[in-house]
Amino acid sequence: MMGLIPMRDIHPAGQAGQDTSRQASWRAFILPWLLLAGSWGLLGLAFLTGRNSWLDHDYLIRSSHWPWLLSLLVFLTGWQVMLLAMMLPALFRQLLSLAHHLSRYWSTQALFIAGYAASWTMFACAAFVGDTLLHNLVNQWRWLYLHPLWITALLFLLAGIFQWSPIKWHCLLHTRCYEQNTTVPPWRRGYRYGLWCVSSNWALMLLMVGVGMRNLLALAILALVMWLERELPQGKMLSCCAGSACLLYALLILSLPLF
């Protein structure tokens, strides 16, 4: 009879859509969490086995005796691992808001991450070139060679000043309120979002390049600070507190010769 409808056909119309949405939301977490766990696992293994020297720009430039281009490539490879470990938590919100088509979810996320990494890789290249020039300056300037702590103090001073600057908060607001344009390819969206992140966090990441890459705990603390200042409502206060800590540490370093 025409009035009889199979039971499987009388479910609410939105039930299948809700199940698909839940499945998409669940699957959206898989790639970010795998990358996050894998990157921190690789970092931990590198530090446990003593291979973390390959992440250290000082070793690569001064002690490895490798060709400069090879040192740069090794540094950039390690940089990708550190970037995933430190920045993925702050990317979760953006990654989960990408297209919900199940067959393209992971590829879209991967393209977004690739674009994001490209913006930070440009920063890493500039930092490595700058550090190479700084090493050449230290080799030619005896006073600076005998007082290397002044370089560390300058890095902390620069980071502290930037953490207090209006530019920092302006860029941080853009990373918080960034709205994705679905007409733009995901890699370009990731690249643009990465540029705002570089503008917001370059001083802390430069501090990490200068003094933090030899210490796994320092990497974790910097990653936590950058994540909290973006996610917490009191992020501006946290940025100022981090800036104050950097300034105080810089003053402490500069005052050491007086004692």
Disulfide bonds with the S-S distance in Angstrom:
none
